[in-house]
Amino acid sequence: MAALSVDGARRIVVKIGSALLVDRQTGALRADWLRGLAEDIAALKARGCDVILVSSGAIALGRGVLDLGHGALSLDEAQAAAAVGQIRLARAYEEALAPHGLTSAQILLTLDDSADRRRYLNTRATFVALLARGAVPIVNENDTIATDEIRYGDNDRLAANVAVMADADLCVLLSDVDGLYTAMPGTPGAAHLPEVSAITPEIEAMAGDAGSGLSKGGMKTKVLAARTATAAGCTMVITEGSRDRPLTALDQGARATWFRATLTPQQARKAWIGAMKPKGTLRLDAGAAAALGRGKSLLPAGVASVEGAFGRGEPLLIQGPDGDALGIGLSRYTGDEARAIAGHQSAEIEAILGYPGRAALIHRDDMAL
């Protein structure tokens, strides 16, 4: 984006914490606030913007139903509360968005889903399919099965990873603070930072470490999330979210801290793919090579030969008919599968492999030419 603003964003990820959705004292859903957020989302969708929500709240909603009280929960209790609360959370979003003609979709993730390349690409493809059909994906950590070793641990980090996965150009963290300060807000000399152009050691120090008072409110995790998002070409912003219509307020200049990305998501992703070491090689026919030059995906029919042993999601060298290097792309098939379907039409994939497959062997979004 040319300017630090919601206006003009193509795809936005919005992170919503439990405290915004659920009343701390009663454990009840803050329905009026959610309806206001739904109006904001509908307005963004009306001007052609894709919106993805990363929402906490399942455990907070479920613990009351199971009468688990307000104290700390064991892992088993938290997972049980999440199982009960997820149903209520999904229903709440569906009821808030439906009056605006918007379809909601639930996606539950664990850290494994972004660490494993195959799962990462499958999740990414799901986002693409949902957004292409106008749906609003609502993402949460899969607390019913996630244990410490496979947890994101916080939804700031999850939101940044979702933004990278979905090629978002803006990630909004709705928080209980209005941005990053040079010291603990309210202390003498603490100054609000409206923009951060680079995440330096000094910026990280302002966020505090895990054991300091400065990390209260999760500012440390938010700065780490900004590092992830901006490196992938996604601008990130932290703003106070409890007000009515928080996205409209941000759009109208509400106080916030903006972390600027220097590349677009597409540029950052292409650079990342282009730097990978290929695990195999695809030799194309002339027609397929020409199609790539026109921005098309690589279909199996245009592949003349396949070399190497590789898995789904691994990088492949793409060569033209004469062996000249055209680029690198991430395969949607294993080496054995690619050899079996090479030269065949996409409609034949299921008959050849015995199960449905994706039409493209390498999608254009997963290719650096």
Summary of the structure (lengths in Angstrom):
residues: 369
radius of gyration: 22.3
end to end distance: 23.5
largest distance: 70.6
contacts: 1233
relative contact order: 0.11
helix: 42%
strand: 19%
